[in-house]
Amino acid sequence: MKAVVSRLLSVIGCAFIFSAAWFCLWSISLHLVERADLAVLLFPFACV
């Protein structure tokens, strides 16, 4: 049971870190372009 709870907390933590990083990159991209949908398209290029 402890292993399941530990794994669940790890997955939730990783999802939170990923979403925070995605939001930061999206907000930076949003300042570079006018439209929010174009900012989402710039995200893969920010990871390289």
Kinemage of the C-alpha trace (Angstrom):
@kinemage 1
@onewidth
@group {chain A} dominant
@subgroup {mainchain}
@vectorlist {calphas} color= white
{ca met a 1} P 0.000 0.000 0.000
{ca lys a 2} L 2.860 2.396 0.798
{ca ala a 3} L 4.361 1.827 -2.640
{ca val a 4} L 1.076 2.744 -4.318
{ca val a 5} L 0.756 5.970 -2.320
{ca ser a 6} L 4.386 6.842 -3.006
{ca arg a 7} L 3.924 6.224 -6.730
{ca leu a 8} L 0.732 8.302 -6.767
{ca leu a 9} L 2.448 11.231 -5.052
{ca ser a 10} L 5.342 11.001 -7.505
{ca val a 11} L 2.999 11.063 -10.488
{ca ile a 12} L 1.057 14.027 -9.083
{ca gly a 13} L 4.308 15.874 -8.364
{ca cys a 14} L 5.652 15.242 -11.855
{ca ala a 15} L 2.379 16.390 -13.414
{ca phe a 16} L 2.484 19.586 -11.347
{ca ile a 17} L 6.094 20.327 -12.328
{ca phe a 18} L 5.334 19.654 -16.000
{ca ser a 19} L 2.261 21.896 -15.974
{ca ala a 20} L 4.154 24.708 -14.220
{ca ala a 21} L 6.974 24.489 -16.773
{ca trp a 22} L 4.471 24.417 -19.650
{ca phe a 23} L 2.717 27.500 -18.263
{ca cys a 24} L 6.019 29.386 -17.919
{ca leu a 25} L 7.054 28.572 -21.484
{ca trp a 26} L 3.576 29.427 -22.772
{ca ser a 27} L 3.581 32.808 -21.026
{ca ile a 28} L 7.020 33.618 -22.464
{ca ser a 29} L 5.821 32.582 -25.929
{ca leu a 30} L 2.681 34.669 -25.498
{ca his a 31} L 4.827 37.777 -25.154
{ca leu a 32} L 6.527 36.953 -28.461
{ca val a 33} L 3.334 36.553 -30.500
{ca glu a 34} L -0.086 38.192 -30.466
{ca arg a 35} L -2.354 35.144 -30.356
{ca ala a 36} L -2.472 32.492 -27.646
{ca asp a 37} L -2.845 29.617 -30.127
{ca leu a 38} L 0.406 30.616 -31.832
{ca ala a 39} L 2.108 30.667 -28.436
{ca val a 40} L 1.086 27.023 -27.955
{ca leu a 41} L 2.636 26.186 -31.333
{ca leu a 42} L 5.937 27.772 -30.239
{ca phe a 43} L 6.169 25.496 -27.178
{ca pro a 44} L 7.902 22.514 -28.878
{ca phe a 45} L 10.626 24.810 -30.198
{ca ala a 46} L 11.247 26.216 -26.717
{ca cys a 47} L 12.085 22.715 -25.448
{ca val a 48} L 14.936 22.213 -27.928
